[in-house]
């Protein structure tokens, strides 16, 4: 396993290109300096004006109630938009996550879509068993639920946060995408090769159960004129600045787990710690690595210092995450710690050469 020569991201990270030892996230960061951000902001205002008045709201913000979601809502309101917040209920909502979702309701109306929780628990276990991702249904719902609501309510403009390939690395050329299309979702939306239809028949799950996770048809999207855009392609994206905007707007935060570096990210889902631990076991890097790498690129921390911090945080097991014990998560999944360890071993390569 080789790390980027400029940040800490390893070449085992899926879909991440490297050029002369430099990861695509660092290359994209360099390219950000050449973008005319004032022109991009004007493009945003043109986009908002084009859709204004087409529905009961000017746009939808796909939201978790976290720092980036809160910052998006505040930025769009400042741009003169009337957003509707749409939240796909997470797998195991934390108390802080609940308060932060409620906090956002004072700025814009909110729709929360909560799927059948008995089915969700089955999907969590299936995601963990089949592809090593306990958060599989959450990732699917994040990308499908706001689009489904947009189609149903006739609100044609949907905003997501950053383009992940631009911010965190991906195949060369994908960093320029401004729109989140069906093709983009199928390739980068966290499906990990599974479609919602693939879950039908497992543990009694039906097509009706999975309809809540399906992307609307192309015909339905075209009829409603729905298009989804990455706000970070119009307004320069900075996680620390977003955290400050969110804090000023009343968002609560604290470090959810010692294996994290930032205290203001991934606070809503108690299962995120297990998701991140599996990411580390499968690919050799965890949440702290990703967060520290962003700070290195932005000049917020020297590489050498970040490397020392990572050595203390990488690979920690999340006995507790955001105030929720692993035993509570295992009870929700219906498995024992021994069964979890067997699943972890299933997705762990025999060794990493560093």
C-alpha positions, 0 to 999 in steps of 0.5 A: 500500500502506497500513500500519496506523496502529498497527503495520506490517501493510499492507492488502495482507495477505490476509484482513486487515480494517482499520477506520479505518486499524487492522488487525484484529490490533490490534483483536483485541489490544485485545479481549484485555484484556476477556477473562476469562482465568481463566474461559477457563482453567477452560474448558480444564480442563473440556475436558481432563476431558471427554476424559480417558481416552477414548484412550491419551493425553488429547490430541494436540499438533500440533508442529513442535518450535518455541517455541510447540509446546514451550510448548504441551506444557509448559502442558498437562503443567502442566494435568495432561494426558498429551499425545502429540506429533504432528509432520508432517515439514517440507519440508527439516528443519534440524539445529536443527529435528531437535535441537528435535524430539528435545528435546521427546521427553523430555517426552512421546511423539512420533510423526513422520509423514514422507511420501514425500520424492520426492513432497514435492519435487514438491509443493514445486515445484508449490506454488511454480509454481502459487500462489507458495508453496514451503511449500504441502505443509507447510501442508497437512500441519500441518493434516491429519496430526495429525487423521489420527493422532487418528482412527487412534488414537482420541484425540479431542482435538487442540490447535493453538497460537494462532488466527491470525486472533486473533493476526495478523489476519483477517476480522472475527468469525473471531478468536473461533473456539476450534475448528479445523474442516474449514471453518476449514482449507479457508478459512485452512489455507494451501491457497491455493485448491488441494486435495490432489486437485488435485495428482493427475496433475501430474508423475506424482503419484497419489491414493495419494501425496496420501492422506497430505495429505487431511483425514479424512472427516466420517464418520471424524472424527464416529465418532472424536469428534475435535475440534481446539482453539486453546490460545491461546483458553484460555491467553493467547498471548504469543510472547516468553513462549512462547520463554522457556518453550521455552528453559527446556525446552531448546529451541535457537534463533538468528536463522535469517536477517537478514530475521527479527526474532525468533531463536526462530521458524521454525527447522525448515524451510530453505525458510521463507526462500524462503516468506517472501521470496515472501510479501514479493514477493506482498504487500509484507511479510515475516517481520520485519514480522509479528514486529515488529508483534506486539512493537509491540502488546505494548508491547515496542518503540516504533513508530518504532524498529520502523519503522527496523529493518524498513527494514533487514530487509524484502525481503532475499533468503535466500541462506542460511537456518538454515544452509542455502544457497539453492543446496542448496534449488534443487538439492532443487527441481531448478531453477536460480536463473534459473528461480526468478527467473522464478517470483518475477517471475510472482508479483510485482505490477508496483509497490507504491504506498507 
